[in-house]
Amino acid sequence: MVNIADIVSSHKKLPVYDGYTDELLFLGQTNPYDGSVRDSVASWRQAVSASTVVLPSRGVIRLGTERFVTGRVTADFFNGNAIRESVVVHPCSDSYREAPAVAFLTDPIPDTAIPFYGNAVWRKIDKDEKESTSFFNLCNIYMSPTEPRSTRDNLILSSAGILYRIQSVESLEAGFNAAVCSELGDNSLITVAYTAQGVYQASTDTLIAGTPENFPAIFELVQTNYRFSNLDAAKYKASDRIVTIKKSDVAEPEPADICVAEGISYRVISAQDDVAGTSWELHLRRV
């Protein structure tokens, strides 16, 4: 008697490997992804099928030399029996590291951030999204759902040196997770010269300027830090900037402190804790 499952499995000869360990997982076959929106990033996806799909622990597979994030697994049935399983896969474009801001201020490539494979896509071209946005630099970083859930306001660094700030995390119908990020760019990790203007001199009962000190900092537009720009705080101008510095470097930022970044002098307008509570986010305005 002909076994449909045997016929299906006889065509599956493509080796599928763990994207991190290169362990052989199963032999499969690639198929076009039948997504509902074909003129978007969904057109980059494929389905990998086999008699039994074996997913690696970190949810990334390798086909030939290319790596893919794995999503939802579905089964095809015949006469009540599962004859084939398929997994939706999304191509990886880069490797990334995620960590709180203070980790990147301590080490530009922090050892505590384990690299993961993913794919960054501008949300404006991602027609899987049902909303539009006026934010110019918002993107999705697609990742495996088995990776640790990204934390809002953490930073993600690509191996190409592009830094992103996480605004939120979405779970998509295809089974992937997407970290919704604002791109800060490839020159946002800098050194600033910080001068405290309010050092109290008890003998003369006056405030005197301190000595400039150099600190590592994250330098960005106010518009890329949506949590900051939505505060009921001082209104910001187009030329304003946000600088993130460690609390261990500046204990208590004060309005009128001076911060020199990329050769331009800025005055501190206000300060707030970051989500992790280990860094200051300073609202700066040109002097």
C-alpha positions in Angstrom: 0.0 0.0 0.0 1.3 3.4 -0.9 2.0 5.6 2.1 1.4 9.3 1.3 3.9 10.4 4.1 6.6 8.3 2.4 6.0 9.9 -0.9 6.1 13.4 0.6 9.3 12.7 2.5 11.1 11.2 -0.5 11.3 14.7 -2.1 12.9 16.3 0.9 16.7 16.3 0.5 17.8 19.7 1.7 19.9 19.6 4.8 18.6 21.9 7.5 21.1 22.9 10.2 21.0 24.7 13.5 22.0 28.3 12.7 24.2 28.6 15.8 25.7 25.2 16.3 25.6 23.8 12.7 24.0 20.6 14.0 22.0 18.7 11.3 18.4 18.9 12.3 16.5 17.2 9.4 16.2 16.9 5.7 13.5 19.2 4.2 12.3 21.2 1.2 11.7 24.9 0.7 8.4 26.2 -0.6 7.1 29.7 -1.3 5.5 31.4 1.6 1.7 31.8 1.1 1.4 35.1 2.9 -1.7 37.4 2.7 0.4 40.4 1.7 2.9 39.6 -1.1 4.2 43.1 -1.8 6.0 43.5 1.6 8.6 41.8 3.7 6.4 38.7 3.6 7.7 38.1 0.0 11.2 37.5 1.5 9.9 34.5 3.6 9.8 30.9 2.7 8.3 27.7 4.2 10.5 24.7 5.0 8.6 21.4 5.1 9.5 17.9 6.2 7.9 14.8 7.6 8.8 16.2 11.0 10.2 19.7 11.6 12.8 19.9 14.4 13.3 23.4 15.6 16.6 24.4 17.3 16.6 25.8 20.8 17.3 29.4 19.7 15.0 29.3 16.7 17.5 30.0 13.9 18.2 27.5 11.0 20.8 27.5 8.3 20.1 26.6 4.7 23.3 26.5 2.7 25.1 29.6 3.8 22.0 31.6 4.7 20.4 31.8 8.1 16.7 32.2 8.8 14.6 33.0 11.9 11.9 30.3 12.4 8.3 31.1 13.1 5.0 29.1 13.4 4.9 25.4 12.6 1.8 24.0 10.9 0.9 20.4 9.8 -0.8 19.0 6.7 -3.2 16.1 7.2 -4.4 13.2 4.9 -7.1 10.8 6.1 -6.7 12.2 9.6 -2.9 11.6 9.7 -0.2 14.3 9.7 1.9 13.7 6.6 4.0 16.9 6.6 5.0 19.8 8.8 6.0 23.2 7.6 7.7 26.1 9.4 7.7 29.8 8.2 11.2 31.2 8.0 12.4 34.8 7.7 15.9 35.6 6.3 18.5 37.0 8.7 20.5 40.0 7.6 22.8 40.6 10.5 23.7 39.6 14.1 22.7 41.8 17.0 23.4 42.3 20.7 20.8 43.7 23.2 21.6 45.2 26.6 20.6 48.2 28.8 22.2 51.5 28.0 24.6 51.3 30.9 26.2 48.1 29.4 27.1 49.9 26.1 28.4 52.9 28.1 30.7 50.5 30.0 31.8 48.5 26.9 30.8 49.4 23.3 30.4 45.7 22.6 29.2 44.3 26.0 30.2 40.8 26.9 26.9 40.4 28.8 24.9 40.8 25.5 24.7 37.4 23.7 24.6 37.8 19.9 21.5 36.8 18.1 20.5 36.6 14.4 17.7 38.8 13.1 16.6 41.1 10.3 16.0 44.9 10.5 13.2 46.3 8.2 11.9 49.8 8.0 8.3 49.9 9.2 7.3 52.3 6.4 8.0 49.5 3.8 6.5 46.7 6.0 3.0 46.4 4.7 2.3 43.7 7.2 1.8 46.6 9.6 -1.7 48.0 9.7 -0.8 51.4 11.0 1.2 54.2 9.4 3.7 56.3 11.3 5.3 59.8 10.9 8.5 58.7 12.7 11.2 58.7 10.1 13.5 56.1 11.6 11.3 53.4 13.0 12.0 49.8 12.1 11.2 46.2 13.1 14.0 43.8 14.1 12.6 40.3 13.4 13.9 37.7 15.8 13.1 34.2 17.0 10.3 33.9 19.6 12.6 31.6 21.6 15.0 34.4 22.2 14.6 36.2 25.6 11.8 38.8 25.3 13.3 42.2 24.5 13.1 44.9 27.1 11.6 48.3 26.3 14.3 51.0 26.2 17.1 48.6 25.9 19.6 49.2 23.1 20.4 46.8 20.2 23.7 47.0 18.4 24.1 45.3 15.0 27.4 43.8 13.9 27.5 46.6 11.3 27.7 49.1 14.2 24.2 50.5 13.9 22.6 51.3 17.3 18.8 51.0 17.9 16.6 51.8 20.9 13.7 49.4 21.6 10.3 51.1 21.8 8.1 48.0 22.1 7.9 44.3 21.2 5.3 42.7 19.0 4.3 39.1 18.4 3.4 38.5 14.8 1.0 36.1 13.2 3.7 34.2 11.5 5.2 33.4 14.9 8.1 35.8 14.9 8.8 38.5 17.5 9.5 42.0 16.2 11.4 44.6 18.3 10.0 48.0 17.3 13.1 50.2 17.3 14.2 53.7 16.5 17.6 53.8 14.7 20.1 56.0 16.5 22.8 55.5 13.8 26.4 54.4 13.6 27.9 57.4 15.4 25.7 57.6 18.5 28.3 56.2 21.0 30.5 59.1 21.7 32.6 60.8 24.4 31.2 64.1 25.9 32.9 66.7 28.1 30.6 67.4 31.1 30.9 70.5 33.3 28.9 70.8 36.5 28.0 74.5 36.9 26.5 74.3 40.3 29.4 73.3 42.6 28.7 75.1 45.9 31.6 76.9 47.6 30.7 77.2 51.3 33.5 79.7 52.2 32.2 82.2 49.7 28.5 81.1 49.5 28.7 80.9 45.7 28.3 78.4 42.9 31.3 77.9 40.8 31.9 75.9 37.6 33.5 72.6 37.9 36.3 71.1 35.8 35.2 69.4 32.5 35.2 65.6 32.7 35.1 63.2 29.8 32.4 60.5 29.9 31.1 57.9 27.4 27.6 58.8 26.2 24.8 57.9 23.9 23.9 60.8 21.7 20.6 61.0 19.9 17.8 63.3 18.6 15.0 64.0 21.0 12.6 62.6 18.3 14.2 59.1 18.5 13.5 58.9 22.3 9.7 58.7 22.2 9.4 58.1 26.0 11.3 61.4 26.6 9.6 63.5 24.0 6.1 62.5 25.4 6.8 63.7 28.9 5.0 66.7 30.2 8.3 68.6 30.4 10.1 71.4 28.6 9.2 71.6 25.0 11.9 70.6 22.7 13.4 72.2 19.5 14.5 70.5 16.4 18.2 71.1 17.4 17.8 69.6 20.9 19.5 66.4 21.7 19.3 63.6 24.3 22.5 62.3 25.9 22.5 59.2 28.1 25.2 58.9 30.7 25.9 56.6 33.6 24.8 57.6 37.1 28.2 56.6 38.3 29.7 59.3 36.1 27.3 62.1 37.0 25.6 61.7 40.4 23.1 64.6 40.1 22.7 66.5 36.8 21.5 70.0 37.2 19.9 72.5 34.8 22.6 74.8 33.4 25.3 72.1 33.5 27.2 72.2 30.2 27.8 69.2 28.0 30.0 69.4 24.9 29.2 66.8 22.3 30.9 66.6 18.9 32.4 70.0 19.4 29.0 71.7 20.2 28.2 73.1 23.7 24.8 72.3 25.1 23.0 73.3 28.3 21.2 70.7 30.4 17.4 71.5 30.4 16.2 68.5 32.4 17.1 65.0 33.4 15.3 61.7 34.0 16.1 58.1 34.9 16.2 55.6 32.1 14.0 52.5 32.6 16.8 50.4 34.1 17.5 53.2 36.7 21.3 53.1 36.0 21.6 56.0 33.6 20.5 59.6 33.2 18.8 60.8 30.0 19.6 64.5 29.7 17.6 66.9 27.5 20.2 69.3 26.0 19.9 72.6 24.2 22.5 74.5 22.3 24.2 77.3 24.4 
